[in-house]
Amino acid sequence: MKNKFALLAIVGSTAFATTSQAQGLMGIGAVDEDFESGLPFTTTVSADFGWDSNATSSSTEEDESAYTRAGIDARWIGGNRRTNLTLGASFSTIYYFDGLEGAEDDVFYNARVSLDGRHTVNRRLTVGDNFYLSYEIEPDHAIGESASRRTDNYFYGYNSAWLSYTWNRRFSTIARYTVNGVMYDESEVGNTEDRFTHTGSLEGRYLLNRLTTLVGEYRLSYTDFDSNNRDSLSHYALLGFDHAFSRDLRATVRAGAEFRDSDAYGTETSPYAELALRYATGKHSNLHWITRIGNENSELSSYQKRFSYRSSLNYSQELSQRLRANAGVTYVHNDFELSEIGGGDSAEDLIALNLGLTYRVISNVDLNAGYYFTTVSSDDAFREYDRHRISLGLSTTF
C-alpha cells in the first residue's frame, strides 16, 4: 500500500517551488514571505564533535556517547522580477563512538531537500509552491509531525501549491492544496504512525487599511493512516487577520473551530488557533514565533485522540562583525484521551532548548558551538526523559 516511494512520488509530483520553513507548524503565515537575497549559489561544509547524554531518549537507561558529525549544505537563489526560486539541499552523517543500545549500526544519516518559488502571472494572479522532503533520525519539534522522541529514521514530506488572485483594490483570495506525510523505518513506532494528510483551503482577504488585512478561511482535511480505524475528516472555519506593526514586524492570527469525523471516536467539535510573529532587520536580527492549538494525530497508538498546544520561538542576533548568537525554545503540551488499553487519559509536557554561537575566524570559516536540551514530563513514567547535547566544530562557506 503506502510506502516511502509513494511519499516521494506524491510530494514531488506538485513541486513547483518552496522554502524549508514552510512545512508543518512552520507553514503558518508563510505564503507572503519575502524571498531571500544574496549570492546565487553557496555551499557550506561543516564538521563537529560533541557529547550526547541520552542519545536514545531512554526513560530508564541513559545511553550517553561522544559523537562526530560531518555535513554539506548547498543553496541556490535565482529568478527574475516575476519569478523567484530558491533551492536547498543538505546531507550529514553522525557517528557515535560508544555505540547505541539496541541499534544495528553506530552511523546515522540525515538528508533534506527544499524548493521555494513564486511566479507573478500578471498584476492580479500569483502562483507558488512550497516543497520539503527530509530523511532523518531526530524529531523536529518545530514541525510537529514526527514522534516527540528519537525512535528510528523516518521520511517526512510536505508540498503546498497555492494561487493568489486579486479581485479589486481591497479583496483577494488564496486557494491552496497541501499534502504531507510521515513514513518510519521499522521500529517500535512501526506502521502505526505512517500517514498522509491532504488539505484544501480557500482564504478570503479584505484589506482594511495599509497595515491590516482581515481574513476568513475554510479548510477541508483528510488524514489516511496505514493502520486501521484511525482515519479522520476535518472541516475548519477560521477568522483572523494579518497585521504589519512596522516594516520589520508582522503578525498572522487565525482562530475558530475544527469539526472532525474520526473512525476512532466519531464526530467532535474542537477549538483551533494558530499564530505567527516574524521580526527581521536584514542580517542583523531575526525572530520567529509560531503557535498552534488544536487536535493532532495521536503519536501513541494506544490513544485515539490528542489535543495539543505547540509553540516555538527562535531568535538570532549579530553581536559584532565576527560574532553571532542564536537561541530557540519549543514547548509542547499534549492531552492524550480515549485509551484503548485502559488506565485513563494522560498529559505530557515537552521543552526543547537550543543555544548557539558562531564566530567568524576568517572571511569564510566559522567556529560553531552549540548546546541542546530536551526534557519530557508525563503521567506515564516510561515516556519521561532528559537529554543534553553539546557540540563544537568548524564550517566553511564558498
VOGU-3710 file (C-alpha; in Angstrom, 3 decimals, decimal comma):
1> mknkfallai> 0,000/0,000/0,000  1,637/3,280/1,076  5,413/3,247/1,424  8,442/5,507/1,259  8,410/5,583/-2,538  4,769/6,686/-2,561  5,714/9,533/-0,245  8,478/10,652/-2,604  6,168/10,480/-5,603  3,249/12,360/-4,055
11> vgstafatts> 5,147/15,255/-2,502  7,355/15,578/-5,576  4,645/15,487/-8,209  3,350/19,011/-7,463  6,656/20,638/-6,555  6,887/23,989/-8,296  8,831/25,710/-5,508  9,234/26,136/-1,684  11,002/27,099/1,495  12,485/24,845/4,161
21> qaqglmgiga> 10,481/26,817/6,725  7,121/26,289/5,030  6,168/22,864/6,299  4,156/21,558/9,206  3,900/24,072/12,019  6,370/26,320/10,198  3,913/26,797/7,332  1,761/29,163/9,395  1,690/32,562/7,687  4,392/31,635/5,154
31> vdedfesglp> 2,779/32,327/1,760  3,598/36,027/1,552  7,146/35,747/2,854  9,765/37,858/1,095  12,314/35,792/-0,769  15,921/35,824/0,268  18,641/37,804/-1,438  22,330/37,030/-1,525  24,850/35,044/-3,513  23,195/32,958/-6,255
41> ftttvsadfg> 24,931/29,737/-5,119  26,588/28,864/-1,819  27,952/25,626/-0,370  28,773/25,049/3,290  30,875/22,142/4,563  30,892/21,501/8,304  32,234/19,068/10,887  31,952/18,951/14,651  32,479/16,817/17,725  30,060/16,518/20,591
51> wdsnatssst> 28,634/14,607/23,528  25,104/13,269/23,968  23,832/12,366/27,444  20,892/10,232/26,245  21,138/9,520/22,530  18,244/7,033/22,512  15,855/9,268/24,529  15,504/6,486/27,085  13,453/6,910/30,254  15,200/4,040/32,064
61> eedesaytra> 18,817/3,672/30,941  20,507/6,778/29,533  22,767/5,851/26,607  25,495/8,518/26,634  28,173/8,753/23,956  30,636/11,079/22,282  29,947/11,605/18,582  31,249/13,264/15,447  29,179/14,761/12,650  30,040/15,878/9,111
71> gidarwiggn> 27,742/17,547/6,625  27,360/19,560/3,435  24,691/22,134/2,632  24,068/23,773/-0,771  21,744/26,670/-1,635  20,803/28,302/-4,949  18,820/31,537/-5,348  17,607/32,600/-8,778  14,828/34,059/-10,827  13,893/37,486/-12,090
81> rrtnltlgas> 11,432/40,294/-11,372  8,420/37,999/-11,938  9,763/34,639/-10,773  11,609/33,821/-7,532  13,269/30,473/-6,926  15,259/29,067/-4,012  16,634/25,526/-3,950  18,321/23,937/-0,948  19,814/20,523/-0,180  21,801/19,104/2,717
91> fstiyyfdgl> 23,327/15,799/3,779  25,015/14,838/7,037  26,225/11,756/8,838  26,764/11,197/12,550  28,910/8,523/14,223  28,619/7,526/17,912  31,951/6,387/19,327  30,447/4,335/22,175  27,638/2,771/20,154  23,938/2,878/20,984
101> egaeddvfyn> 21,968/0,247/22,856  19,764/-1,776/20,523  20,972/-0,014/17,355  22,147/-2,132/14,415  24,706/0,499/13,426  26,634/3,338/15,054  26,307/5,600/11,976  23,152/7,550/11,074  22,318/9,674/8,023  20,183/12,768/7,526
111> arvsldgrht> 19,181/14,432/4,255  16,904/17,328/3,310  15,724/18,910/0,065  13,649/22,092/-0,230  12,395/24,095/-3,176  10,855/27,547/-2,912  9,128/29,516/-5,612  6,648/32,128/-6,657  5,627/33,402/-10,103  3,655/36,555/-10,865
121> vnrrltvgdn> 1,465/35,734/-13,868  0,002/39,231/-14,072  -0,894/42,057/-11,707  -3,854/40,032/-10,358  -2,619/36,424/-10,339  0,336/34,900/-8,451  1,095/31,177/-8,132  3,620/29,372/-5,972  4,540/26,179/-4,215  6,305/25,023/-1,048
131> fylsyeiepd> 8,147/21,700/-1,143  10,195/19,989/1,565  11,436/16,417/1,938  13,650/15,014/4,684  15,056/11,723/5,885  16,318/11,982/9,449  16,635/10,401/12,858  15,945/13,315/15,233  12,376/14,540/15,879  11,724/18,081/14,636
141> haigesasrr> 9,535/19,609/17,350  9,023/22,859/15,426  7,410/20,980/12,533  5,222/18,984/14,878  4,608/15,889/12,753  7,087/13,211/13,875  7,174/11,370/17,221  8,372/13,550/20,105  11,272/11,263/20,987  14,039/9,641/18,970
151> tdnyfygyns> 12,823/6,267/17,672  14,020/5,437/14,156  14,816/7,103/10,850  11,781/8,480/9,061  10,763/10,263/5,878  8,785/13,483/6,191  7,402/15,173/3,080  5,392/18,335/2,536  4,126/20,069/-0,584  1,746/23,026/-0,760
161> awlsytwnrr> 0,648/24,585/-4,056  -1,151/27,936/-3,847  -2,801/30,502/-6,079  -3,478/34,117/-5,117  -5,911/36,281/-7,083  -6,668/39,974/-6,502  -10,284/40,778/-7,422  -10,176/44,503/-6,690  -8,170/47,010/-4,661  -9,340/45,574/-1,323
171> fstiarytvn> -10,434/41,958/-1,837  -8,300/38,934/-2,776  -8,383/35,159/-2,374  -5,791/32,426/-1,830  -6,521/28,793/-2,716  -4,179/26,010/-1,524  -3,748/22,272/-1,835  -1,343/20,682/0,646  -0,213/17,089/1,083  2,187/15,914/3,780
181> gvmydesevg> 3,169/12,521/5,138  5,349/10,616/7,602  6,868/7,192/6,946  9,012/5,419/9,557  11,617/2,734/9,134  10,891/-0,451/11,052  10,911/0,397/14,780  8,756/0,450/17,901  6,649/3,033/16,070  6,230/0,599/13,175
191> ntedrfthtg> 3,419/1,414/10,782  1,039/2,767/13,428  2,018/6,379/12,688  2,604/6,136/8,906  0,101/8,510/7,308  -0,773/11,068/4,638  -2,811/14,221/5,145  -4,485/16,061/2,266  -5,750/19,614/2,898  -7,574/22,005/0,611
201> slegryllnr> -8,333/25,562/1,697  -9,849/28,802/0,448  -8,991/32,104/2,076  -10,815/35,406/1,549  -8,773/38,535/2,363  -10,090/42,080/2,849  -7,605/44,958/3,022  -8,916/47,034/5,917  -6,119/49,600/5,750  -2,476/49,905/4,753
211> lttlvgeyrl> -1,345/47,735/7,702  -4,188/45,267/8,380  -5,895/42,573/6,307  -8,954/40,749/7,647  -9,137/37,041/6,751  -11,797/34,340/6,645  -10,742/30,776/5,792  -12,298/27,358/5,194  -10,211/24,152/5,208  -11,061/20,557/4,396
221> sytdfdsnnr> -8,509/17,996/5,606  -8,362/14,193/5,315  -5,792/12,016/7,128  -5,223/8,464/5,903  -3,296/6,100/8,219  -1,687/2,798/7,274  -3,136/1,323/10,469  -6,855/0,560/10,723  -9,596/2,708/12,308  -7,553/5,917/12,675
231> dslshyallg> -8,538/7,911/9,569  -10,269/11,274/10,020  -12,006/14,011/8,022  -11,960/17,594/9,338  -13,658/20,865/8,422  -12,153/24,138/9,721  -13,923/27,511/9,941  -11,425/30,243/10,819  -11,315/34,032/11,161  -8,247/36,189/11,680
241> fdhafsrdlr> -6,027/38,933/10,402  -2,567/39,760/9,056  -1,040/42,911/10,516  2,214/44,790/9,877  3,246/46,587/13,051  6,187/48,025/11,127  8,292/47,271/8,062  10,188/44,659/10,098  7,458/43,196/12,343  4,452/41,212/11,030
251> atvragaefr> 1,820/39,010/12,674  -0,595/36,366/11,379  -3,537/35,180/13,527  -6,229/32,560/12,784  -8,827/31,193/15,233  -12,024/29,199/15,009  -13,292/25,634/15,202  -12,469/22,186/13,826  -15,315/19,769/13,074  -13,682/16,319/12,979
261> dsdaygtets> -15,220/12,995/11,988  -12,883/10,212/13,149  -13,102/6,468/12,569  -11,919/6,051/16,178  -14,302/8,251/18,179  -16,918/9,703/15,838  -17,789/13,393/15,384  -16,452/16,162/17,622  -16,072/19,964/17,573  -12,846/21,446/18,999
271> pyaelalrya> -11,250/24,906/19,157  -8,384/25,636/16,779  -5,960/28,578/16,620  -2,608/29,450/15,083  -0,302/32,454/15,315  2,921/33,557/13,627  5,050/36,554/14,575  8,058/37,474/12,442  10,615/40,193/13,110  13,601/40,747/10,848
281> tgkhsnlhwi> 16,075/43,595/10,376  18,189/42,396/7,476  21,006/40,122/8,561  21,386/41,720/11,998  18,492/40,084/13,880  15,665/37,668/13,189  12,820/36,464/15,414  10,200/33,867/14,524  7,449/32,808/16,952  4,803/30,268/15,922
291> trignensel> 1,984/28,712/17,937  -0,743/26,179/17,196  -3,597/24,964/19,417  -5,793/22,087/18,277  -6,100/18,382/17,560  -3,019/16,497/16,359  -2,502/12,914/15,243  -2,112/10,839/18,388  1,520/9,589/18,095  0,605/6,838/20,580
301> ssyqkrfsyr> -1,444/4,045/19,020  -2,866/3,185/22,469  -4,751/6,536/22,465  -7,351/7,584/19,946  -7,090/11,354/20,442  -4,517/14,074/21,186  -5,182/17,769/21,804  -2,017/19,900/21,804  -0,611/23,331/22,487  2,602/23,740/20,477
311> sslnysqels> 4,757/26,879/20,471  8,220/27,556/19,068  10,360/30,695/19,386  13,666/31,207/17,541  15,897/34,268/17,633  19,275/35,152/16,133  21,322/38,298/16,671  24,534/39,689/15,203  26,583/40,712/18,252  29,549/42,059/16,290
321> qrlranagvt> 31,066/41,795/12,823  32,505/38,401/13,781  30,161/37,020/16,437  26,543/35,864/16,041  24,256/34,181/18,593  21,087/32,169/18,203  18,592/30,696/20,644  15,389/28,723/20,368  12,810/27,096/22,601  9,874/24,830/21,780
331> yvhndfelse> 7,132/23,954/24,258  4,521/21,263/23,641  1,652/20,243/25,921  -0,271/17,096/24,926  -3,530/15,736/26,307  -3,943/12,088/25,246  -7,507/10,780/25,515  -9,635/7,688/24,851  -7,157/4,979/25,796  -7,710/1,608/24,113
341> igggdsaedl> -5,917/-0,328/26,869  -7,422/1,295/29,969  -5,711/3,488/32,515  -7,479/6,733/31,644  -6,262/9,896/29,965  -2,653/11,118/30,057  -0,934/14,527/29,892  2,587/15,300/28,729  4,853/18,367/28,520  7,962/18,762/26,352
351> ialnlgltyr> 10,550/21,549/26,417  13,335/21,685/23,817  16,021/24,377/24,131  18,932/25,208/21,835  21,707/27,814/22,193  24,445/28,563/19,680  27,391/30,865/18,982  29,132/31,392/15,649  32,494/33,157/15,426  33,910/34,225/12,043
361> visnvdlnag> 37,563/33,136/12,116  38,402/34,353/8,614  36,278/35,535/5,679  34,532/32,196/5,032  35,420/29,985/8,028  33,282/29,870/11,192  33,808/28,322/14,609  30,487/26,957/15,950  29,443/25,972/19,475  26,039/24,630/20,478
371> yyfttvssdd> 24,055/23,344/23,443  20,753/21,427/23,183  18,452/20,314/25,986  15,222/18,313/25,829  13,027/17,253/28,729  9,687/15,429/28,806  7,443/15,113/31,862  4,462/12,778/31,583  1,769/10,964/33,532  3,395/7,854/32,032
381> afreydrhri> 6,801/7,447/33,700  8,093/5,424/30,741  7,630/8,488/28,489  9,769/10,804/30,623  13,392/11,576/29,775  16,084/14,286/29,877  18,691/14,793/27,202  21,705/17,139/26,950  23,909/17,646/23,886  26,945/19,859/23,355
391> slglsttf> 28,955/20,359/20,164  31,971/22,272/18,854  33,016/22,436/15,223  34,076/24,328/12,101  32,254/25,261/8,901  33,393/26,851/5,668  31,226/28,514/3,016  32,165/29,090/-0,603
//
